[in-house]
């Protein structure tokens, strides 16, 4: 596009904004696409046969169903072993996992206690200032 074309388009938009034609309501019922019957080549006015043609169901010769029982049992074993580790099973690594979570729990309890004490001090100070 040339500069003149852009100026013409811009001036046309400005004119539409001034006279209010830019804000006209769009007619949503207006048909902008051809009728399906016309697009398919049928004459106007004829009803389109919407019943689909019957199709034969073809039975496959080979059953494609895959047996996943071996995979399922393997995954079940892995899930059970991970659950036993989290519960603190009898293995060497299991105790480490449990002890680290216990340490974290103790540290969190200590932090909560300190926060509660600090909040009590703030509330007492606030009550004193209100008096």
Secondary structure, 3 states (H helix, E strand, C coil): CCHHHHHHHHHHHHHHHHHCHHHCCCCCCCCCCCCHHHHHCCCCCCCCCCCCCCCCCCCCCCCCCCCCHHHHHHHHHHHHHHHHHHHCCCCHHHHHHHHHHHHHHHHHHHHHHHHHHHHHHHHHHHHHHHC
